[in-house]
Amino acid sequence: MRILATALVAAMAATTAMADTLVVSNAPAPILSGEVSLDFAETANDNYGGTMGVDLDINAGEIATIDLGFKATDGNSITLDTWTVGTEVNGLGLAFGDDNGVMPEAEKTAYSTLATPAMTESLALSMGDATVAIGLTDWTTDVSDLSNVQGAYSFNMSMIDVTAMLDYNLDSENTVLGAEVMGLDVGMVALGGVMTYDMDAEAIGYEGNANVNGITAYVNGDDTNKLQHVGAEVERSFADATWTAGVNYDTDAEEFAPTAGVSFNF
């Protein structure tokens, strides 16, 4: 454990040194982009309520990279939601931040049936199609206290793109396996899917999705309940605005949950 922690500290120092010493002349200025969104969903007693949110992204650098994501909601202060600093030299990438997890994600996290191992701040090393991320329990107090290790490898198999993932928790010694399949085109429809397997819980979670002409549909479940949610969302852009409308159907509760929203990007 201590050897791994020492290697982690050395890599973090190397990341900082490389970012400090490798200077790109005439490097572009930081790029600010963002989104203002209004989202509407069903609340209690069959009513509908709305929320307003702001997302800001600052990206700077070529060899040395800084990526900051800020978020705010109506009535609340702006906060730093995600951050990453790093560099890439000769095909080897190093990044440190809180957005380096490699495990698969669901279309709608609120209805996910996938296993979702947590990873906060971490050091990620990437080369080609392979990525390894080493998570820290609390890097502000002890960088030798490692929480988990995640890895991912992507490859092409005939007509589809496949990514295999793994999360190993250093405290519980539990392993979660993940897989993602993308790029299967059937006519005008693009099909894909993700799956996780929690080895301690012996639990499988899955989600299949289909995309066609701005419409994304999904279906998910697990090994004990094969069909839990079915949903779809349509997205359309008009001028500088993006409109969305969707619905999720909970097969157990037999309830529909419609949503709608509009966002403005800048």
ChimeraX attribute file (.defattr): number of C-alpha atoms within 10 A of each C-alpha:
attribute: neighborCount
match mode: 1-to-1
recipient: residues
	/A:1	10
	/A:2	10
	/A:3	8
	/A:4	13
	/A:5	17
	/A:6	13
	/A:7	13
	/A:8	21
	/A:9	14
	/A:10	12
	/A:11	18
	/A:12	19
	/A:13	12
	/A:14	15
	/A:15	21
	/A:16	18
	/A:17	12
	/A:18	18
	/A:19	20
	/A:20	10
	/A:21	9
	/A:22	13
	/A:23	13
	/A:24	11
	/A:25	6
	/A:26	6
	/A:27	11
	/A:28	10
	/A:29	9
	/A:30	13
	/A:31	11
	/A:32	13
	/A:33	13
	/A:34	16
	/A:35	15
	/A:36	17
	/A:37	19
	/A:38	15
	/A:39	17
	/A:40	16
	/A:41	17
	/A:42	15
	/A:43	11
	/A:44	7
	/A:45	6
	/A:46	8
	/A:47	8
	/A:48	12
	/A:49	12
	/A:50	13
	/A:51	12
	/A:52	16
	/A:53	16
	/A:54	18
	/A:55	19
	/A:56	20
	/A:57	20
	/A:58	15
	/A:59	17
	/A:60	18
	/A:61	19
	/A:62	15
	/A:63	17
	/A:64	22
	/A:65	16
	/A:66	20
	/A:67	18
	/A:68	17
	/A:69	19
	/A:70	16
	/A:71	18
	/A:72	17
	/A:73	15
	/A:74	10
	/A:75	8
	/A:76	9
	/A:77	8
	/A:78	14
	/A:79	13
	/A:80	13
	/A:81	15
	/A:82	17
	/A:83	18
	/A:84	19
	/A:85	21
	/A:86	24
	/A:87	22
	/A:88	19
	/A:89	11
	/A:90	6
	/A:91	8
	/A:92	11
	/A:93	17
	/A:94	25
	/A:95	25
	/A:96	24
	/A:97	20
	/A:98	18
	/A:99	19
	/A:100	24
	/A:101	25
	/A:102	22
	/A:103	27
	/A:104	23
	/A:105	18
	/A:106	21
	/A:107	20
	/A:108	12
	/A:109	10
	/A:110	7
	/A:111	18
	/A:112	20
	/A:113	22
	/A:114	25
	/A:115	22
	/A:116	17
	/A:117	18
	/A:118	12
	/A:119	23
	/A:120	18
	/A:121	23
	/A:122	30
	/A:123	26
	/A:124	26
	/A:125	20
	/A:126	18
	/A:127	14
	/A:128	10
	/A:129	10
	/A:130	15
	/A:131	20
	/A:132	23
	/A:133	24
	/A:134	25
	/A:135	29
	/A:136	23
	/A:137	17
	/A:138	15
	/A:139	14
	/A:140	8
	/A:141	8
	/A:142	11
	/A:143	16
	/A:144	19
	/A:145	17
	/A:146	22
	/A:147	20
	/A:148	24
	/A:149	21
	/A:150	25
	/A:151	22
	/A:152	21
	/A:153	18
	/A:154	17
	/A:155	12
	/A:156	12
	/A:157	9
	/A:158	8
	/A:159	10
	/A:160	14
	/A:161	15
	/A:162	19
	/A:163	20
	/A:164	20
	/A:165	22
	/A:166	21
	/A:167	27
	/A:168	18
	/A:169	18
	/A:170	15
	/A:171	9
	/A:172	10
	/A:173	10
	/A:174	14
	/A:175	20
	/A:176	23
	/A:177	20
	/A:178	27
	/A:179	20
	/A:180	21
	/A:181	19
	/A:182	18
	/A:183	15
	/A:184	16
	/A:185	15
	/A:186	9
	/A:187	7
	/A:188	9
	/A:189	15
	/A:190	16
	/A:191	20
	/A:192	20
	/A:193	21
	/A:194	24
	/A:195	26
	/A:196	25
	/A:197	21
	/A:198	19
	/A:199	12
	/A:200	11
	/A:201	11
	/A:202	9
	/A:203	15
	/A:204	21
	/A:205	21
	/A:206	24
	/A:207	25
	/A:208	19
	/A:209	20
	/A:210	19
	/A:211	18
	/A:212	14
	/A:213	11
	/A:214	11
	/A:215	16
	/A:216	19
	/A:217	19
	/A:218	21
	/A:219	22
	/A:220	25
	/A:221	21
	/A:222	19
	/A:223	12
	/A:224	10
	/A:225	12
	/A:226	13
	/A:227	16
	/A:228	20
	/A:229	22
	/A:230	20
	/A:231	21
	/A:232	20
	/A:233	19
	/A:234	17
	/A:235	16
	/A:236	13
	/A:237	13
	/A:238	7
	/A:239	6
	/A:240	9
	/A:241	16
	/A:242	15
	/A:243	17
	/A:244	18
	/A:245	17
	/A:246	18
	/A:247	17
	/A:248	20
	/A:249	18
	/A:250	16
	/A:251	13
	/A:252	10
	/A:253	9
	/A:254	9
	/A:255	11
	/A:256	15
	/A:257	13
	/A:258	17
	/A:259	18
	/A:260	18
	/A:261	18
	/A:262	18
	/A:263	18
	/A:264	16
	/A:265	14
	/A:266	10
